[in-house]
Amino acid sequence: MENWIKVCELEDIPQLGARVVKGKSCEIALFREGDRIYALHDKCPHKGGPLSQGIVSKGRVTCPLHGMNIGLEDGRAISPDEGCTETFSVRIEEGAVYISL
């Protein structure tokens, strides 16, 4: 059974940007690209860089430390890099963003 928690309003997340919220055991970066919201553990699998400070483009976020590209949909590094970060389910209802923990 999923536990949905309201974390912010949709307009609180800038287009092609991010917002960080506290999860139970980690910080979660919420990314916005168009009307899509993605939620990833805010930690690059390479060296632990803050993904929320990276550049969002074409379904990816680029880690600001070493340039590793992470897919927003699945949290996986884009080849030739390897690794992945945890993802969280997201839904939007009446302009509010909810994540499943």
N, CA, C and O of each residue as an XYZ file, in Angstrom:
404
protein
N       0.853     -1.183      0.000
C       0.000      0.000      0.000
C       0.898      1.245      0.000
O       1.818      1.364      0.809
N       0.613      2.154     -0.912
C       1.419      3.360     -1.025
C       0.957      4.417     -0.025
O      -0.229      4.535      0.280
N       1.923      5.177      0.472
C       1.653      6.254      1.411
C       1.931      7.574      0.708
O       3.086      7.992      0.624
N       0.901      8.239      0.202
C       1.050      9.486     -0.547
C       1.101     10.669      0.403
O       0.265     10.799      1.297
N       2.093     11.535      0.200
C       2.285     12.697      1.047
C       2.355     13.946      0.171
O       3.108     13.998     -0.802
N       1.563     14.941      0.532
C       1.617     16.214     -0.184
C       2.919     16.914      0.199
O       3.224     17.074      1.381
N       3.696     17.336     -0.830
C       4.990     17.951     -0.555
C       5.078     19.420     -0.963
O       5.863     20.171     -0.384
N       4.291     19.837     -1.942
C       4.322     21.237     -2.370
C       3.246     21.463     -3.421
O       2.519     20.546     -3.801
N       3.166     22.691     -3.874
C       2.288     23.032     -4.983
C       3.093     22.919     -6.276
O       4.309     23.112     -6.261
N       2.441     22.614     -7.380
C       3.115     22.472     -8.663
C       3.920     23.716     -9.017
O       5.049     23.614     -9.496
N       3.339     24.892     -8.782
C       4.036     26.125     -9.155
C       5.251     26.421     -8.262
O       6.017     27.338     -8.558
N       5.435     25.669     -7.187
C       6.621     25.828     -6.338
C       7.876     25.229     -6.974
O       8.988     25.479     -6.508
N       7.700     24.445     -8.031
C       8.835     23.825     -8.724
C       9.040     24.566    -10.037
O       8.157     24.543    -10.895
N      10.181     25.221    -10.213
C      10.387     25.990    -11.448
C      10.538     25.091    -12.674
O      11.048     23.975    -12.583
N      10.087     25.599    -13.822
C      10.278     24.873    -15.080
C      11.765     24.594    -15.282
O      12.601     25.479    -15.097
N      12.088     23.362    -15.660
C      13.468     22.922    -15.871
C      14.328     23.165    -14.636
O      15.527     23.424    -14.738
N      13.700     23.076    -13.481
C      14.400     23.263    -12.224
C      14.008     22.211    -11.214
O      13.401     21.196    -11.554
N      14.363     22.466     -9.967
C      14.122     21.480     -8.917
C      13.768     22.149     -7.599
O      13.984     23.344     -7.397
N      13.227     21.347     -6.729
C      12.957     21.728     -5.342
C      13.290     20.506     -4.496
O      13.030     19.376     -4.908
N      13.856     20.724     -3.332
C      14.238     19.618     -2.450
C      13.270     19.545     -1.270
O      12.925     20.556     -0.660
N      12.841     18.307     -0.967
C      12.006     18.061      0.206
C      12.652     16.945      1.024
O      13.415     16.134      0.500
N      12.337     16.922      2.295
C      12.873     15.897      3.190
C      12.000     14.655      3.121
O      10.783     14.725      3.294
N      12.639     13.512      2.864
C      11.950     12.233      2.918
C      12.191     11.612      4.283
O      12.759     12.253      5.167
N      11.764     10.373      4.460
C      11.962      9.695      5.737
C      13.441      9.477      6.029
O      13.886      9.644      7.165
N      14.201      9.104      5.004
C      15.611      8.767      5.234
C      16.574      9.511      4.308
O      17.783      9.288      4.361
N      16.038     10.397      3.457
C      16.916     11.106      2.524
C      16.230     12.373      2.027
O      15.039     12.589      2.250
N      17.017     13.203      1.347
C      16.435     14.359      0.683
C      15.994     13.929     -0.711
O      16.675     13.152     -1.380
N      14.854     14.442     -1.136
C      14.269     14.078     -2.427
C      14.214     15.324     -3.296
O      13.709     16.367     -2.882
N      14.744     15.198     -4.509
C      14.710     16.295     -5.468
C      13.501     16.109     -6.374
O      13.328     15.048     -6.974
N      12.674     17.129     -6.473
C      11.531     17.137     -7.380
C      11.921     17.973     -8.585
O      12.284     19.141     -8.447
N      11.848     17.380     -9.758
C      12.221     18.058    -10.990
C      10.980     18.300    -11.826
O      10.052     17.491    -11.828
N      10.969     19.434    -12.545
C       9.833     19.751    -13.409
C      10.325     19.977    -14.824
O      11.232     20.771    -15.076
N       9.701     19.258    -15.734
C       9.967     19.450    -17.159
C       8.617     19.453    -17.851
O       7.979     18.410    -17.994
N       8.188     20.625    -18.278
C       6.833     20.756    -18.817
C       5.837     20.562    -17.684
O       5.963     21.175    -16.624
N       4.862     19.720    -17.911
C       3.881     19.409    -16.874
C       4.221     18.125    -16.131
O       3.425     17.650    -15.322
N       5.383     17.564    -16.395
C       5.815     16.334    -15.734
C       6.669     16.658    -14.517
O       7.512     17.554    -14.553
N       6.438     15.916    -13.443
C       7.231     16.028    -12.229
C       7.883     14.673    -11.975
O       7.248     13.626    -12.104
N       9.146     14.715    -11.615
C       9.912     13.506    -11.314
C      10.503     13.662     -9.916
O      10.820     14.776     -9.499
N      10.651     12.568     -9.197
C      11.234     12.609     -7.859
C      12.371     11.597     -7.777
O      12.184     10.407     -8.029
N      13.558     12.096     -7.417
C      14.748     11.257     -7.282
C      15.428     11.547     -5.952
O      15.335     12.651     -5.415
N      16.109     10.538     -5.436
C      16.988     10.769     -4.290
C      17.983     11.831     -4.734
O      18.582     11.708     -5.803
N      18.163     12.863     -3.935
C      18.987     14.011     -4.333
C      20.473     13.710     -4.135
O      21.188     14.457     -3.468
N      20.919     12.611     -4.723
C      22.309     12.205     -4.554
C      22.766     11.448     -5.795
O      22.232     10.385     -6.112
N      23.748     11.995     -6.491
C      24.294     11.348     -7.678
C      24.952     10.022     -7.283
O      25.652      9.964     -6.272
N      24.740      8.966     -8.060
C      25.354      7.681     -7.716
C      26.871      7.660     -7.889
O      27.531      6.737     -7.412
N      27.425      8.653     -8.555
C      28.868      8.684     -8.794
C      29.633      9.129     -7.555
O      30.407      8.354     -6.994
N      29.425     10.357     -7.129
C      30.159     10.903     -5.979
C      29.233     11.595     -4.973
O      29.701     12.323     -4.098
N      27.933     11.369     -5.097
C      26.998     11.916     -4.127
C      26.641     13.379     -4.319
O      26.139     14.018     -3.395
N      26.891     13.918     -5.501
C      26.578     15.320     -5.774
C      25.090     15.600     -5.677
O      24.282     14.692     -5.869
N      24.705     16.844     -5.383
C      23.297     17.214     -5.257
C      22.639     17.366     -6.632
O      22.833     18.377     -7.307
N      21.877     16.380     -7.036
C      21.236     16.410     -8.354
C      20.304     17.610     -8.500
O      20.102     18.107     -9.608
N      19.738     18.076     -7.392
C      18.814     19.214     -7.442
C      19.493     20.486     -7.951
O      18.808     21.428     -8.353
N      20.803     20.528     -7.940
C      21.533     21.700     -8.419
C      22.013     21.523     -9.856
O      22.731     22.371    -10.387
N      21.612     20.415    -10.481
C      22.019     20.135    -11.851
C      21.113     20.780    -12.884
O      20.096     21.391    -12.555
N      21.507     20.630    -14.141
C      20.747     21.171    -15.269
C      19.767     20.100    -15.762
O      20.147     18.951    -15.986
N      18.496     20.499    -15.929
C      17.444     19.610    -16.399
C      17.211     19.862    -17.879
O      17.004     21.000    -18.300
N      17.247     18.781    -18.673
C      17.011     18.910    -20.109
C      16.721     17.542    -20.713
O      17.413     16.565    -20.425
N      15.698     17.484    -21.548
C      15.375     16.287    -22.326
C      15.265     15.023    -21.477
O      15.820     13.984    -21.833
N      14.552     15.110    -20.360
C      14.316     13.936    -19.527
C      15.505     13.501    -18.698
O      15.543     12.368    -18.218
N      16.483     14.387    -18.521
C      17.690     14.066    -17.766
C      18.040     15.212    -16.834
O      17.590     16.345    -17.008
N      18.857     14.886    -15.838
C      19.492     15.906    -15.008
C      20.987     15.621    -15.036
O      21.407     14.467    -14.954
N      21.780     16.668    -15.151
C      23.233     16.537    -15.181
C      23.784     16.916    -13.811
O      23.540     18.016    -13.317
N      24.526     16.000    -13.204
C      25.117     16.261    -11.892
C      26.060     17.459    -11.990
O      26.880     17.522    -12.906
N      25.955     18.408    -11.060
C      26.802     19.597    -11.130
C      28.269     19.337    -10.780
O      29.119     20.183    -11.055
N      28.578     18.207    -10.189
C      29.963     17.936     -9.794
C      30.825     17.380    -10.918
O      31.924     17.878    -11.162
N      30.333     16.350    -11.603
C      31.168     15.680    -12.599
C      30.474     15.444    -13.932
O      31.027     14.774    -14.803
N      29.265     15.986    -14.105
C      28.601     15.904    -15.399
C      27.909     14.595    -15.719
O      27.529     14.377    -16.869
N      27.730     13.708    -14.735
C      27.013     12.457    -14.999
C      25.560     12.789    -15.309
O      24.951     13.604    -14.615
N      24.994     12.166    -16.347
C      23.596     12.364    -16.723
C      22.745     11.243    -16.153
O      23.063     10.063    -16.302
N      21.652     11.632    -15.493
C      20.743     10.684    -14.858
C      19.367     10.845    -15.488
O      18.869     11.964    -15.604
N      18.745      9.737    -15.896
C      17.392      9.769    -16.441
C      16.384     10.106    -15.355
O      16.390      9.485    -14.292
N      15.528     11.068    -15.604
C      14.539     11.471    -14.618
C      13.463     10.410    -14.411
O      12.923     10.274    -13.313
N      13.158      9.671    -15.450
C      12.094      8.669    -15.380
C      12.486      7.476    -14.506
O      11.680      7.001    -13.706
N      13.726      6.993    -14.659
C      14.121      5.758    -13.970
C      15.308      5.893    -13.027
O      15.659      4.927    -12.350
N      15.938      7.067    -12.962
C      17.060      7.273    -12.058
C      18.359      6.623    -12.499
O      19.332      6.613    -11.746
N      18.388      6.079    -13.709
C      19.588      5.383    -14.200
C      20.530      6.347    -14.919
O      20.108      7.277    -15.606
N      21.832      6.080    -14.728
C      22.846      6.856    -15.435
C      22.750      6.566    -16.922
O      22.450      5.443    -17.328
N      23.006      7.585    -17.731
C      22.982      7.453    -19.186
C      24.356      6.961    -19.636
O      25.382      7.502    -19.224
N      24.366      5.935    -20.482
C      25.605      5.337    -20.980
C      26.506      6.413    -21.589
O      25.996      7.297    -22.278
N      27.789      6.377    -21.371
C      28.597      5.263    -20.885
C      28.713      5.196    -19.373
O      29.355      4.284    -18.852
N      28.101      6.149    -18.641
C      28.158      6.102    -17.181
C      27.303      4.957    -16.660
O      26.426      4.445    -17.355
N      27.577      4.571    -15.424
C      26.835      3.485    -14.789
C      26.389      3.903    -13.403
O      27.012      4.747    -12.759
N      25.306      3.302    -12.958
C      24.778      3.563    -11.626
C      23.341      4.028    -11.695
O      22.805      4.273    -12.776
N      22.726      4.146    -10.545
C      21.350      4.653    -10.503
C      21.074      5.232     -9.123
O      21.776      4.943     -8.154
N      20.050      6.042     -9.061
C      19.595      6.620     -7.812
C      18.116      6.275     -7.643
O      17.413      6.047     -8.627
N      17.660      6.240     -6.430
C      16.284      5.845     -6.140
C      15.289      6.845     -6.712
O      15.522      8.054     -6.694
N      14.180      6.325     -7.217
C      13.090      7.162     -7.714
C      11.875      6.995     -6.800
O      11.769      6.018     -6.059
N      10.976      7.953     -6.867
C       9.755      7.929     -6.069
C       8.572      8.229     -6.988
O       8.675      9.052     -7.898
N       7.465      7.563     -6.742
C       6.254      7.809     -7.526
C       5.709      9.190     -7.203
O       5.766      9.645     -6.060
N       5.176      9.854     -8.233
C       4.653     11.215     -8.098
C       3.261     11.277     -8.708
O       2.975     10.616     -9.706
N       2.413     12.069     -8.102
C       1.119     12.375     -8.722
C       0.786     13.827     -8.430
O       1.252     14.410     -7.450
N      -0.029     14.394     -9.302
C      -0.471     15.776     -9.144
C      -1.990     15.770     -9.063
O      -2.667     15.195     -9.915
N      -2.512     16.411     -8.037
C      -3.957     16.531     -7.858
C      -4.295     17.964     -7.504
O      -3.797     18.504     -6.516
N      -5.143     18.578     -8.313
C      -5.618     19.936     -8.070
C      -4.465     20.908     -7.788
O      -4.556     21.754     -6.898
N      -3.381     20.773     -8.561
C      -2.254     21.668     -8.443
C      -1.272     21.355     -7.331
O      -0.294     22.078     -7.143
N      -1.526     20.278     -6.589
C      -0.627     19.875     -5.507
C       0.196     18.657     -5.948
O      -0.294     17.799     -6.683
N       1.450     18.594     -5.490
C       2.345     17.488     -5.826
C       2.423     16.543     -4.629
O       2.669     16.967     -3.500
N       2.209     15.259     -4.897
C       2.285     14.219     -3.889
C       3.360     13.215     -4.290
O       3.521     12.915     -5.473
N       4.099     12.693     -3.305
C       5.034     11.604     -3.586
C       4.676     10.425     -2.710
O       4.085     10.579     -1.641
N       5.041      9.251     -3.175
C       4.774      8.023     -2.437
C       6.060      7.589     -1.733
O       7.095      7.394     -2.368
N       5.975      7.445     -0.429
C       7.129      7.000      0.358
C       6.889      5.601      0.895
O       7.746      5.048      1.584
